[in-house]
């Protein structure tokens, strides 16, 4: 467990954001949590990052003067979206994902799906329908249908599913971090559009 330098709340490392100070005293996001140096941890929320950036939390944690880039939130958002896309690609190449309404519905009914990925601009009614009887299954929506289609080699993809397992768990954690940091984020209620994650 790690403690947020702003809220003082504790959280699992995979749900938080780690930062280190580079040789030039610039605060650097460490999305993999592997860079050398003393880590500074934040809850993965844009408002928490803004508080840390404007109120000297990084300097206090580092016990030194540091430079905090003004575009730090945007850099993190882009980095998290890249990680999400990479996880989807890994799942596809490993045969641990399917796309298309019928295939995703088959996985849901067979209990194979660990997380459902829906296009953020997909039909609300269709998103509700595909989740019928599976309200506890986590749903994430962070890409438009055209971008999701690129991952699967199609023009557009509205529905995809990842097999239950480590990649599905990683995708869900990354989606939660992205939802907290994305400038356009909105909690995704069951069957409703938005960028985020829902489900038990």
Buried (B, 14 or more C-beta within 10 A) or exposed (E): EBBBBBBEEEBEEBBBBBBBBEEEEEBBBBBEBEBEBEBBBBBBBBEBBEBBBEEEBBBEBBEEEBEBEEEBBEEBBEBBBEBBBEBBBBBBEEEBBBBBEEBBBBBBEEEBBBBBBBBBBBBEEBBEEBBEEBEEBBBBBBBBBEBBBBBBEEEBBBBBBBBBBEBBBBBBBBBBBBBBBBEEBBEBEBBBBBBBBBBE
